[in-house]
Amino acid sequence: MVSTRSRVRPISPPPEGDVLELPAGGAVTLELAHNRGQTSFSFGGIYTSEWPDGMQHPEDWQNVEDPGGCIDTDGAMHTQNQTMAAGTALAISYHPTLGDVKIDDLVVFSVLPK
């Protein structure tokens, strides 16, 4: 099971029953955002966009002040532009407590390349 709760406080467990079942061979639709407030789960989805900060940006959004640097106006986009983005990976760990999970405990089960 995977928590559907924002990772603002990663050591906090999700509310009882707030889980997402991931059946083997099944499909799931996820929303990637900086926090729950920028998903359809909050504020009726008015702060959602194609970008994780919920804002509108040009397709070729990049750091214009430092072309070799990360997109600094976003705060969490650790990439220089869309072309340099690595993609997204989903991983699972079989630890019952989120605070006990270490990077070596994760097993990647799905990848969405850039």
LOBA-764596 format. One record per atom (N, C-alpha, C): residue number from 1; residue in one letter; chain; atom name; y, z, x. Coordinates in steps of 0.05 Angstrom, whole numbers, plus 5000, padded with zeros to 4 digits. Layout:
<pts>
{pt NUM; a; A; CA; {Y; Z; X}}
...
</pts>
This chain:
<pts>
{pt 1; m; A; N; {4977; 5000; 5017}}
{pt 1; m; A; CA; {5000; 5000; 5000}}
{pt 1; m; A; C; {5025; 5000; 5018}}
{pt 2; v; A; N; {5046; 4988; 5008}}
{pt 2; v; A; CA; {5071; 4986; 5022}}
{pt 2; v; A; C; {5093; 4998; 5005}}
{pt 3; s; A; N; {5111; 5013; 5018}}
{pt 3; s; A; CA; {5133; 5024; 5003}}
{pt 3; s; A; C; {5153; 5002; 4995}}
{pt 4; t; A; N; {5163; 5003; 4971}}
{pt 4; t; A; CA; {5183; 4984; 4963}}
{pt 4; t; A; C; {5211; 4996; 4966}}
{pt 5; r; A; N; {5212; 5019; 4978}}
{pt 5; r; A; CA; {5237; 5034; 4981}}
{pt 5; r; A; C; {5252; 5025; 5007}}
{pt 6; s; A; N; {5278; 5026; 5006}}
{pt 6; s; A; CA; {5294; 5019; 5029}}
{pt 6; s; A; C; {5286; 5036; 5053}}
{pt 7; r; A; N; {5289; 5025; 5077}}
{pt 7; r; A; CA; {5283; 5040; 5101}}
{pt 7; r; A; C; {5307; 5055; 5113}}
{pt 8; v; A; N; {5326; 5062; 5096}}
{pt 8; v; A; CA; {5350; 5076; 5105}}
{pt 8; v; A; C; {5342; 5102; 5119}}
{pt 9; r; A; N; {5322; 5116; 5108}}
{pt 9; r; A; CA; {5312; 5141; 5120}}
{pt 9; r; A; C; {5282; 5136; 5124}}
{pt 10; p; A; N; {5273; 5124; 5146}}
{pt 10; p; A; CA; {5245; 5116; 5149}}
{pt 10; p; A; C; {5225; 5138; 5148}}
{pt 11; i; A; N; {5233; 5163; 5153}}
{pt 11; i; A; CA; {5213; 5184; 5153}}
{pt 11; i; A; C; {5210; 5196; 5125}}
{pt 12; s; A; N; {5227; 5188; 5106}}
{pt 12; s; A; CA; {5225; 5198; 5079}}
{pt 12; s; A; C; {5204; 5182; 5064}}
{pt 13; p; A; N; {5185; 5196; 5051}}
{pt 13; p; A; CA; {5165; 5181; 5035}}
{pt 13; p; A; C; {5178; 5169; 5011}}
{pt 14; p; A; N; {5166; 5148; 5001}}
{pt 14; p; A; CA; {5176; 5136; 4975}}
{pt 14; p; A; C; {5170; 5155; 4952}}
{pt 15; p; A; N; {5184; 5152; 4930}}
{pt 15; p; A; CA; {5178; 5168; 4907}}
{pt 15; p; A; C; {5149; 5164; 4898}}
{pt 16; e; A; N; {5137; 5183; 4886}}
{pt 16; e; A; CA; {5109; 5182; 4877}}
{pt 16; e; A; C; {5105; 5156; 4860}}
{pt 17; g; A; N; {5085; 5140; 4867}}
{pt 17; g; A; CA; {5079; 5116; 4852}}
{pt 17; g; A; C; {5096; 5092; 4859}}
{pt 18; d; A; N; {5115; 5095; 4878}}
{pt 18; d; A; CA; {5132; 5072; 4886}}
{pt 18; d; A; C; {5119; 5057; 4909}}
{pt 19; v; A; N; {5098; 5041; 4901}}
{pt 19; v; A; CA; {5083; 5026; 4921}}
{pt 19; v; A; C; {5079; 4998; 4911}}
{pt 20; l; A; N; {5071; 4981; 4930}}
{pt 20; l; A; CA; {5065; 4953; 4924}}
{pt 20; l; A; C; {5037; 4948; 4934}}
{pt 21; e; A; N; {5019; 4940; 4916}}
{pt 21; e; A; CA; {4992; 4933; 4924}}
{pt 21; e; A; C; {4992; 4906; 4937}}
{pt 22; l; A; N; {4978; 4903; 4959}}
{pt 22; l; A; CA; {4976; 4877; 4973}}
{pt 22; l; A; C; {4946; 4869; 4973}}
{pt 23; p; A; N; {4937; 4855; 4953}}
{pt 23; p; A; CA; {4908; 4848; 4953}}
{pt 23; p; A; C; {4902; 4827; 4974}}
{pt 24; a; A; N; {4879; 4829; 4986}}
{pt 24; a; A; CA; {4871; 4809; 5006}}
{pt 24; a; A; C; {4870; 4781; 4993}}
{pt 25; g; A; N; {4882; 4762; 5006}}
{pt 25; g; A; CA; {4882; 4735; 4996}}
{pt 25; g; A; C; {4902; 4730; 4974}}
{pt 26; g; A; N; {4917; 4751; 4967}}
{pt 26; g; A; CA; {4937; 4748; 4946}}
{pt 26; g; A; C; {4964; 4739; 4956}}
{pt 27; a; A; N; {4983; 4740; 4939}}
{pt 27; a; A; CA; {5010; 4732; 4946}}
{pt 27; a; A; C; {5030; 4753; 4937}}
{pt 28; v; A; N; {5052; 4755; 4951}}
{pt 28; v; A; CA; {5073; 4774; 4944}}
{pt 28; v; A; C; {5100; 4762; 4950}}
{pt 29; t; A; N; {5120; 4769; 4934}}
{pt 29; t; A; CA; {5147; 4760; 4939}}
{pt 29; t; A; C; {5163; 4784; 4947}}
{pt 30; l; A; N; {5177; 4782; 4969}}
{pt 30; l; A; CA; {5193; 4804; 4980}}
{pt 30; l; A; C; {5222; 4796; 4983}}
{pt 31; e; A; N; {5239; 4816; 4983}}
{pt 31; e; A; CA; {5267; 4812; 4988}}
{pt 31; e; A; C; {5274; 4825; 5014}}
{pt 32; l; A; N; {5287; 4810; 5032}}
{pt 32; l; A; CA; {5296; 4821; 5058}}
{pt 32; l; A; C; {5326; 4827; 5056}}
{pt 33; a; A; N; {5334; 4851; 5062}}
{pt 33; a; A; CA; {5362; 4859; 5060}}
{pt 33; a; A; C; {5366; 4882; 5079}}
{pt 34; h; A; N; {5391; 4888; 5085}}
{pt 34; h; A; CA; {5398; 4911; 5101}}
{pt 34; h; A; C; {5392; 4937; 5087}}
{pt 35; n; A; N; {5395; 4938; 5061}}
{pt 35; n; A; CA; {5388; 4962; 5046}}
{pt 35; n; A; C; {5384; 4954; 5017}}
{pt 36; r; A; N; {5373; 4973; 5002}}
{pt 36; r; A; CA; {5365; 4968; 4974}}
{pt 36; r; A; C; {5389; 4959; 4957}}
{pt 37; g; A; N; {5413; 4967; 4964}}
{pt 37; g; A; CA; {5437; 4960; 4949}}
{pt 37; g; A; C; {5442; 4930; 4950}}
{pt 38; q; A; N; {5430; 4916; 4969}}
{pt 38; q; A; CA; {5434; 4887; 4971}}
{pt 38; q; A; C; {5409; 4871; 4962}}
{pt 39; t; A; N; {5394; 4884; 4943}}
{pt 39; t; A; CA; {5371; 4871; 4931}}
{pt 39; t; A; C; {5374; 4871; 4901}}
{pt 40; s; A; N; {5356; 4858; 4887}}
{pt 40; s; A; CA; {5357; 4858; 4858}}
{pt 40; s; A; C; {5349; 4885; 4846}}
{pt 41; f; A; N; {5340; 4904; 4863}}
{pt 41; f; A; CA; {5333; 4930; 4853}}
{pt 41; f; A; C; {5358; 4948; 4847}}
{pt 42; s; A; N; {5381; 4939; 4856}}
{pt 42; s; A; CA; {5405; 4956; 4853}}
{pt 42; s; A; C; {5428; 4939; 4842}}
{pt 43; f; A; N; {5446; 4951; 4827}}
{pt 43; f; A; CA; {5471; 4939; 4817}}
{pt 43; f; A; C; {5466; 4913; 4803}}
{pt 44; g; A; N; {5443; 4910; 4790}}
{pt 44; g; A; CA; {5436; 4886; 4775}}
{pt 44; g; A; C; {5435; 4861; 4793}}
{pt 45; g; A; N; {5432; 4865; 4819}}
{pt 45; g; A; CA; {5429; 4843; 4838}}
{pt 45; g; A; C; {5455; 4828; 4845}}
{pt 46; i; A; N; {5478; 4840; 4837}}
{pt 46; i; A; CA; {5503; 4826; 4842}}
{pt 46; i; A; C; {5511; 4824; 4872}}
{pt 47; y; A; N; {5499; 4841; 4889}}
{pt 47; y; A; CA; {5505; 4840; 4917}}
{pt 47; y; A; C; {5484; 4826; 4934}}
{pt 48; t; A; N; {5468; 4809; 4921}}
{pt 48; t; A; CA; {5447; 4794; 4936}}
{pt 48; t; A; C; {5458; 4767; 4944}}
{pt 49; s; A; N; {5446; 4756; 4965}}
{pt 49; s; A; CA; {5453; 4728; 4973}}
{pt 49; s; A; C; {5429; 4718; 4990}}
{pt 50; e; A; N; {5432; 4695; 5002}}
{pt 50; e; A; CA; {5411; 4685; 5019}}
{pt 50; e; A; C; {5411; 4699; 5046}}
{pt 51; w; A; N; {5431; 4716; 5051}}
{pt 51; w; A; CA; {5434; 4730; 5077}}
{pt 51; w; A; C; {5428; 4760; 5072}}
{pt 52; p; A; N; {5417; 4774; 5092}}
{pt 52; p; A; CA; {5409; 4802; 5088}}
{pt 52; p; A; C; {5432; 4821; 5084}}
{pt 53; d; A; N; {5457; 4813; 5089}}
{pt 53; d; A; CA; {5480; 4831; 5084}}
{pt 53; d; A; C; {5492; 4827; 5057}}
{pt 54; g; A; N; {5480; 4809; 5041}}
{pt 54; g; A; CA; {5489; 4805; 5014}}
{pt 54; g; A; C; {5515; 4788; 5012}}
{pt 55; m; A; N; {5525; 4779; 5034}}
{pt 55; m; A; CA; {5550; 4764; 5034}}
{pt 55; m; A; C; {5544; 4733; 5035}}
{pt 56; q; A; N; {5565; 4718; 5032}}
{pt 56; q; A; CA; {5562; 4689; 5034}}
{pt 56; q; A; C; {5571; 4680; 5062}}
{pt 57; h; A; N; {5555; 4663; 5074}}
{pt 57; h; A; CA; {5562; 4653; 5101}}
{pt 57; h; A; C; {5555; 4624; 5103}}
{pt 58; p; A; N; {5568; 4610; 5122}}
{pt 58; p; A; CA; {5561; 4581; 5125}}
{pt 58; p; A; C; {5532; 4578; 5136}}
{pt 59; e; A; N; {5520; 4556; 5131}}
{pt 59; e; A; CA; {5493; 4551; 5139}}
{pt 59; e; A; C; {5490; 4554; 5169}}
{pt 60; d; A; N; {5510; 4547; 5185}}
{pt 60; d; A; CA; {5509; 4549; 5214}}
{pt 60; d; A; C; {5523; 4574; 5224}}
{pt 61; w; A; N; {5522; 4596; 5209}}
{pt 61; w; A; CA; {5536; 4621; 5216}}
{pt 61; w; A; C; {5529; 4629; 5244}}
{pt 62; q; A; N; {5549; 4635; 5260}}
{pt 62; q; A; CA; {5545; 4644; 5287}}
{pt 62; q; A; C; {5568; 4661; 5297}}
{pt 63; n; A; N; {5566; 4673; 5320}}
{pt 63; n; A; CA; {5587; 4689; 5331}}
{pt 63; n; A; C; {5607; 4670; 5344}}
{pt 64; v; A; N; {5630; 4666; 5331}}
{pt 64; v; A; CA; {5650; 4647; 5342}}
{pt 64; v; A; C; {5666; 4659; 5364}}
{pt 65; e; A; N; {5668; 4686; 5366}}
{pt 65; e; A; CA; {5683; 4699; 5388}}
{pt 65; e; A; C; {5667; 4699; 5413}}
{pt 66; d; A; N; {5641; 4701; 5411}}
{pt 66; d; A; CA; {5623; 4701; 5435}}
{pt 66; d; A; C; {5599; 4684; 5429}}
{pt 67; p; A; N; {5601; 4657; 5433}}
{pt 67; p; A; CA; {5580; 4639; 5426}}
{pt 67; p; A; C; {5552; 4646; 5436}}
{pt 68; g; A; N; {5550; 4660; 5458}}
{pt 68; g; A; CA; {5523; 4668; 5468}}
{pt 68; g; A; C; {5514; 4695; 5457}}
{pt 69; g; A; N; {5531; 4709; 5442}}
{pt 69; g; A; CA; {5524; 4735; 5432}}
{pt 69; g; A; C; {5513; 4735; 5404}}
{pt 70; c; A; N; {5502; 4758; 5396}}
{pt 70; c; A; CA; {5491; 4761; 5369}}
{pt 70; c; A; C; {5513; 4759; 5348}}
{pt 71; i; A; N; {5506; 4754; 5324}}
{pt 71; i; A; CA; {5525; 4752; 5302}}
{pt 71; i; A; C; {5535; 4781; 5297}}
{pt 72; d; A; N; {5558; 4787; 5309}}
{pt 72; d; A; CA; {5567; 4815; 5309}}
{pt 72; d; A; C; {5582; 4823; 5284}}
{pt 73; t; A; N; {5590; 4804; 5267}}
{pt 73; t; A; CA; {5604; 4812; 5243}}
{pt 73; t; A; C; {5584; 4822; 5222}}
{pt 74; d; A; N; {5559; 4820; 5226}}
{pt 74; d; A; CA; {5539; 4829; 5208}}
{pt 74; d; A; C; {5529; 4857; 5214}}
{pt 75; g; A; N; {5526; 4863; 5239}}
{pt 75; g; A; CA; {5517; 4890; 5247}}
{pt 75; g; A; C; {5487; 4892; 5251}}
{pt 76; a; A; N; {5471; 4876; 5239}}
{pt 76; a; A; CA; {5442; 4879; 5242}}
{pt 76; a; A; C; {5428; 4852; 5246}}
{pt 77; m; A; N; {5443; 4830; 5249}}
{pt 77; m; A; CA; {5431; 4804; 5254}}
{pt 77; m; A; C; {5429; 4801; 5284}}
{pt 78; h; A; N; {5406; 4808; 5295}}
{pt 78; h; A; CA; {5403; 4807; 5324}}
{pt 78; h; A; C; {5393; 4779; 5332}}
{pt 79; t; A; N; {5411; 4760; 5327}}
{pt 79; t; A; CA; {5406; 4732; 5334}}
{pt 79; t; A; C; {5433; 4719; 5338}}
{pt 80; q; A; N; {5433; 4697; 5352}}
{pt 80; q; A; CA; {5459; 4683; 5357}}
{pt 80; q; A; C; {5466; 4664; 5334}}
{pt 81; n; A; N; {5446; 4653; 5321}}
{pt 81; n; A; CA; {5451; 4635; 5298}}
{pt 81; n; A; C; {5424; 4630; 5285}}
{pt 82; q; A; N; {5423; 4614; 5264}}
{pt 82; q; A; CA; {5398; 4610; 5249}}
{pt 82; q; A; C; {5377; 4596; 5266}}
{pt 83; t; A; N; {5386; 4578; 5283}}
{pt 83; t; A; CA; {5367; 4564; 5301}}
{pt 83; t; A; C; {5352; 4583; 5320}}
{pt 84; m; A; N; {5366; 4604; 5328}}
{pt 84; m; A; CA; {5354; 4623; 5347}}
{pt 84; m; A; C; {5338; 4645; 5334}}
{pt 85; a; A; N; {5340; 4647; 5308}}
{pt 85; a; A; CA; {5325; 4668; 5294}}
{pt 85; a; A; C; {5295; 4664; 5297}}
{pt 86; a; A; N; {5281; 4686; 5302}}
{pt 86; a; A; CA; {5252; 4684; 5308}}
{pt 86; a; A; C; {5235; 4681; 5283}}
{pt 87; g; A; N; {5243; 4691; 5260}}
{pt 87; g; A; CA; {5227; 4691; 5236}}
{pt 87; g; A; C; {5222; 4719; 5227}}
{pt 88; t; A; N; {5203; 4722; 5209}}
{pt 88; t; A; CA; {5196; 4748; 5198}}
{pt 88; t; A; C; {5166; 4752; 5199}}
{pt 89; a; A; N; {5157; 4776; 5206}}
{pt 89; a; A; CA; {5129; 4783; 5206}}
{pt 89; a; A; C; {5124; 4807; 5188}}
{pt 90; l; A; N; {5103; 4807; 5174}}
{pt 90; l; A; CA; {5094; 4831; 5158}}
{pt 90; l; A; C; {5071; 4843; 5172}}
{pt 91; a; A; N; {5071; 4870; 5174}}
{pt 91; a; A; CA; {5050; 4884; 5188}}
{pt 91; a; A; C; {5042; 4909; 5171}}
{pt 92; i; A; N; {5019; 4919; 5177}}
{pt 92; i; A; CA; {5009; 4942; 5162}}
{pt 92; i; A; C; {4998; 4962; 5183}}
{pt 93; s; A; N; {4999; 4987; 5176}}
{pt 93; s; A; CA; {4988; 5009; 5192}}
{pt 93; s; A; C; {4972; 5027; 5173}}
{pt 94; y; A; N; {4950; 5038; 5182}}
{pt 94; y; A; CA; {4934; 5055; 5165}}
{pt 94; y; A; C; {4940; 5084; 5170}}
{pt 95; h; A; N; {4965; 5091; 5174}}
{pt 95; h; A; CA; {4973; 5119; 5177}}
{pt 95; h; A; C; {4985; 5128; 5150}}
{pt 96; p; A; N; {4977; 5151; 5140}}
{pt 96; p; A; CA; {4988; 5160; 5114}}
{pt 96; p; A; C; {5017; 5170; 5115}}
{pt 97; t; A; N; {5027; 5176; 5139}}
{pt 97; t; A; CA; {5054; 5186; 5142}}
{pt 97; t; A; C; {5070; 5166; 5158}}
{pt 98; l; A; N; {5092; 5156; 5146}}
{pt 98; l; A; CA; {5108; 5135; 5159}}
{pt 98; l; A; C; {5118; 5144; 5187}}
{pt 99; g; A; N; {5126; 5169; 5189}}
{pt 99; g; A; CA; {5136; 5179; 5215}}
{pt 99; g; A; C; {5115; 5179; 5237}}
{pt 100; d; A; N; {5090; 5177; 5231}}
{pt 100; d; A; CA; {5068; 5176; 5251}}
{pt 100; d; A; C; {5063; 5148; 5262}}
{pt 101; v; A; N; {5074; 5127; 5249}}
{pt 101; v; A; CA; {5068; 5100; 5256}}
{pt 101; v; A; C; {5083; 5092; 5282}}
{pt 102; k; A; N; {5069; 5082; 5301}}
{pt 102; k; A; CA; {5079; 5072; 5326}}
{pt 102; k; A; C; {5075; 5041; 5327}}
{pt 103; i; A; N; {5090; 5028; 5344}}
{pt 103; i; A; CA; {5088; 4999; 5345}}
{pt 103; i; A; C; {5060; 4989; 5350}}
{pt 104; d; A; N; {5045; 5003; 5366}}
{pt 104; d; A; CA; {5017; 4995; 5372}}
{pt 104; d; A; C; {4998; 4998; 5348}}
{pt 105; d; A; N; {5007; 5013; 5328}}
{pt 105; d; A; CA; {4990; 5017; 5304}}
{pt 105; d; A; C; {4992; 4995; 5284}}
{pt 106; l; A; N; {5012; 4977; 5288}}
{pt 106; l; A; CA; {5017; 4956; 5268}}
{pt 106; l; A; C; {4999; 4931; 5273}}
{pt 107; v; A; N; {4989; 4920; 5251}}
{pt 107; v; A; CA; {4973; 4896; 5252}}
{pt 107; v; A; C; {4988; 4875; 5235}}
{pt 108; v; A; N; {4997; 4853; 5248}}
{pt 108; v; A; CA; {5011; 4832; 5233}}
{pt 108; v; A; C; {4991; 4817; 5216}}
{pt 109; f; A; N; {4999; 4814; 5190}}
{pt 109; f; A; CA; {4981; 4799; 5173}}
{pt 109; f; A; C; {4994; 4774; 5160}}
{pt 110; s; A; N; {5020; 4771; 5164}}
{pt 110; s; A; CA; {5033; 4747; 5153}}
{pt 110; s; A; C; {5058; 4741; 5170}}
{pt 111; v; A; N; {5063; 4716; 5174}}
{pt 111; v; A; CA; {5087; 4708; 5190}}
{pt 111; v; A; C; {5101; 4685; 5175}}
{pt 112; l; A; N; {5127; 4687; 5174}}
{pt 112; l; A; CA; {5144; 4666; 5164}}
{pt 112; l; A; C; {5161; 4657; 5187}}
{pt 113; p; A; N; {5154; 4634; 5199}}
{pt 113; p; A; CA; {5170; 4625; 5222}}
{pt 113; p; A; C; {5198; 4617; 5212}}
{pt 114; k; A; N; {5216; 4616; 5231}}
{pt 114; k; A; CA; {5244; 4609; 5223}}
{pt 114; k; A; C; {5244; 4583; 5209}}
</pts>
